[in-house]
Amino acid sequence: MRTLVELADVKRMVAIDAETTGFRMPSAGEIRKMPKGLRLPGIIIEIGCQELLRGDDGWKAGETWHRRIQPGGPISKASIAIHGIYPGDLKSAPHFREVLDDFEAFIGQDALLAHSAENEIDFLNFEYARIGRCAFEDAIFTENDFVCTQELSRQFFPGVPGSLDVLCDRLWIDRSDRFDHHGALLDAMLTAEAFLKMAGGFVQDDTRYMSFGGPSS
């Protein structure tokens, strides 16, 4: 994953989150054994993005981008309980292929930000391969494209559970909109806010105040 040091000259980032069907993605080896012509359902049902721009006075939130996506397959009950998105909510939603141009136009070639970024990397690579943009063994997105707020949080709160909820609580970020259901845009915005607080060099952990240089004196 990219580090803050590697972002020294970066002027734009995009925080991204995806909600999914909740089903396991088959491996490349499993897909090779499937009948030819079998149409795999998608995994992503919603993508949310929050732009971050850096000026002379630091990082600030910019524009947002959000789409719901038709996966062409079922959604697990466990996943519905998390995000509250039912199959009926996606009847008129576009397929991943149909939103791809807009998605790529929004993220551009800029650094990406996610909480537990490995998940977003896997989801995106699966969708790109599923529509034929790459082979299932290949990767359009890698760890070099992402900054992971979960990894950053471990510098401040070692041993603390790495969930986005816990991080928001530690950083005094209001996550009340997440109490009932998760949402891709909401989670992208919370991820961006967590990054802004940590990258700003000031984090409160109980009675300790810390920066990326370590505990303040």
Sequence and secondary structure as in RCSB ss.txt:
>XXXX:A:sequence
MRTLVELADVKRMVAIDAETTGFRMPSAGEIRKMPKGLRLPGIIIEIGCQELLRGDDGWKAGETWHRRIQPGGPI
SKASIAIHGIYPGDLKSAPHFREVLDDFEAFIGQDALLAHSAENEIDFLNFEYARIGRCAFEDAIFTENDFVCTQ
ELSRQFFPGVPGSLDVLCDRLWIDRSDRFDHHGALLDAMLTAEAFLKMAGGFVQDDTRYMSFGGPSS
>XXXX:A:secstr
   SGGGTT  EEEEEEEEE       HHHHHTS TT     SEEEEEEEEEEEETTEEEEEEEEEEE B SS  
 HHHHHHH   GGGGTT  BHHHHHHHHHHHHTTSEEEETTHHHHHHHHHHHHHHTTSS TTS SS GGGEEEHH
HHHHHHSTTS   HHHHHHHTT   GGGTT   HHHHHHHHHHHHHHHHTT EEETTEEEETTEE  
